[in-house]
Amino acid sequence: MLNETLSASRRTGEADASATPAQAPAKPAPEKATPAPKPQASAVPKAAPSPELVVALREDIRAKLIYALGKSVEAARERDWFAATALALRDRIVDAARGGTGAQVPEKRVYYLSLEFLIGRLLSDALNNLGLVEATRAALRDLGVDLGEVEEAEPDAALGNGGLGRLAACFMESMASLSIPAMGYGIRYDHGIFRQSLEDGWQREAPETWLAEGNPWEFARPEATYTIGFGGHVTMSAHGEHHIRRHWHPAETVNAVAYDLPVVGWRGRHVNTLRLWKAESDAPVELARFNAGDHIGAVAGRARAEAISRVLYPSDSSAEGQELRLRQEYFFTSASLQDLLRRHVAERGSLRSLPDHAAIQLNDTHPAIAVPELMRLLMEEHDFSWEDAWHITTSTLNYTNHTLLPEALETWPVELMERLLPRHMQIIYLINWIHLEEQAKLGRNEAEHVAAVSLIDESHGRRVRMGPLAFHGSHRVNGVSALHSALLKTTVFKDLHALDPERIVNKTNGITFRRWLHNANPELTALAVETVGERVLDDPSALRGLEAVAEDPEFRTRYAAMRKARKKELARVIAERTGIAVDPAALFDVQIKRIHEYKRQLLNIIETVALYQAIKMAPLKDWTPRVKIFAGKAAPSYVQAKLIIKLASDVAKVVNDDPDVAGRLKVVFLPNYSVSLAEKIIPAADLSEQISTAGMEASGTGNMKLALNGALTVGTLDGANIEIKDHVGAENIFIFGLDAAGVQARAAEPGYMTRAIEGSPRLAAALAAIESGLFSPDDPGRFRPLTDELRHRDHYLTTVDFDDYWRVQREIDAAWKRPAAWWRSAILNTARMAWFSSDRSMREYAEEIWNVKVG
Ligand code: 26W
């Protein structure tokens, strides 16, 4: 696909991948004027790599270091070796693209529009998919360099907040691996998600600077630049007797410049492109102003334009409604649509056939402005009638919803839309008018129904509802787990669903096993390969073969030893980053995800406090030793979430310093959770905490990564936990608490929290300890905002689920003491998680939403 894009681009004047890389002018290696395709290793070398391949790689890396980076072997730092290795590998990815399944114009392409791509590091992924891990290790060893250290020198591409962004990255990898012709579109943020540090237990945010030393993977495509308008006014002109045309005259324009990242699939058979847009001003520096001494004012217009791709919004759960955010959304959506329309015209001529050759997936409502923008482009730049444009739009767009939380459902003030996107606001009004008119024709014009299905919310000031807009403009709408999709039909989209019951479909999320099993856990992968054969690398359903050895004591011992080794390594990382010593023999209990009240880290911390109190009261009891490990970022403006981090840190301090509980309980908050930190924690986890209030976690994907790696889940019947239970078996997962229906019923009973606290002496004592200042002697009232919320509102039903959570945790303590049964369950988790591969998700999307061929 990279190659295909390039050949299509060539016709339209874009650069070729084999042309000079953006990074630096590439001086060809002295002995070859035209670089020949590099020898490829077999995807998974069983034996040592061939000496020729190692030599070729070594010389390529050395040449990149010297000629592309201008560094000597002696002066090179790890970061330089990383860049040289990436550049050498990128050449091979280009070769793979040119020779792969994406080399021709495909019948149909998928366009995945996402404001977030949480990719992480690319080197080990690319090496693994090209089968070049061992050859590169040997090549670097020849140069006196360690591959592991080079991999660690790569900054994470962290252009996302959490689940939604990571899902986009897993889907991109799976589409490439399945040879689905696809292109991802997003924003090339200068600064991804902030770097988190803890200062006396308080979260501090610092800017993240992944591009500080350039990005060796990307190709800049300045020739693929589009103009994006903002503001201004709309005029009309008459065309014949019956047609009025409207023309938008933006007050301001910004350039969107393409940067391409290649996404190489498994065994290098197919390469797709992730195209990220950078905002560049088209305004010249105002020289007269500059010369008059107004140095800042002379570049203010440019700074305003370029702010669009400066930083990722760090909130994952509340629509903050700021103008810059809407500018980002429109900027990348418009650039992507213009780009794909241009490509379609170049390849096929008429846009009438767009739905036959393109499927566009909107990742949440962030690109929902695509609905009026595609209408506008079709009508105003390509002369389609309203009806034809509407047909094309609604046959091409699809929308994935990722959350039911009301505060996360995007709406934009009509006033802001009118000011920033006046033409789009007119189109939205007309879409809505036709939509309500259809309802009136069906006799559905009662005020309540109109208010429910209207795209404009009139109840909180006038606002455009982006979810209903995306729903109405899409061919298919999907939820991300069975429960979540069912809830979409009965809650947020109840009324729209009734108008078209076919539109909502379920597509349960998945994860790419290449990153989350093969790369993150090579030891477990080796065990699987040894047991069921190498085909497990291509077909995860072969993991089932592990069921047979779950009964084999020797295999269990090896599986447990594998885990132990990873726990030792994680213990080293914990000591290095927090100074806390933990025992790898203890049960590693992990909760790693964004910090949010609905995810209920607070439930886990309160249970930790209760356990601490219980150990102190019965010091002679044979307690199961546990290490509670937390990691995750809080949105910088989310005060309660930041206080939860502080509470975890304060509890950790007291517990870890108390000799009475030594050897039984430790608490760790690992700072700066990221994709690469997840890769270290997940293979070392024994217990996976998935304890959200039922009905609130749309799916979860960390739950899948942990279960695949053999951590047992303690969870509520929420999101994909339900499907995980169905797959691994009820006896291999620990379920507790209210289900979604129970939550709905209980939330309707006033005073539930008071009764829960009064009915649970253990919970009452834990809350009292927190309120007494036991963990914050310097500021006893510090955590009142948290405990007051529990006592007086408890929106997330933490108090109600507490006792059952305590019960199941003690059941887990007992289970840990029966190692044979524990490891049997762990192995069965690995054996039965194949269905959660994002390859399965992508096949389902391909067949049931996109109508595109796989492979
Ligand atoms: C407008 C602010 C904002 C930004 C991001 C609101 C909401 C979001 C996302 C929808 C949050 C998110 O990442 N949702 C997660 O998506 C995952 C992938 O589908 C699911 O597994 C998680 O359950 C869901 O919380």
Boltz pocket constraint, residues with backbone or C-beta under 6 A from the ligand:
constraints:
  - pocket:
      binder: B
      contacts: [[A, 161], [A, 162], [A, 163], [A, 164], [A, 165], [A, 167], [A, 315], [A, 316], [A, 317], [A, 318], [A, 319], [A, 320], [A, 364], [A, 401], [A, 402], [A, 403], [A, 407], [A, 408], [A, 409], [A, 410], [A, 480], [A, 509], [A, 696], [A, 697], [A, 698], [A, 699], [A, 700], [A, 701], [A, 719]]
      max_distance: 6.0
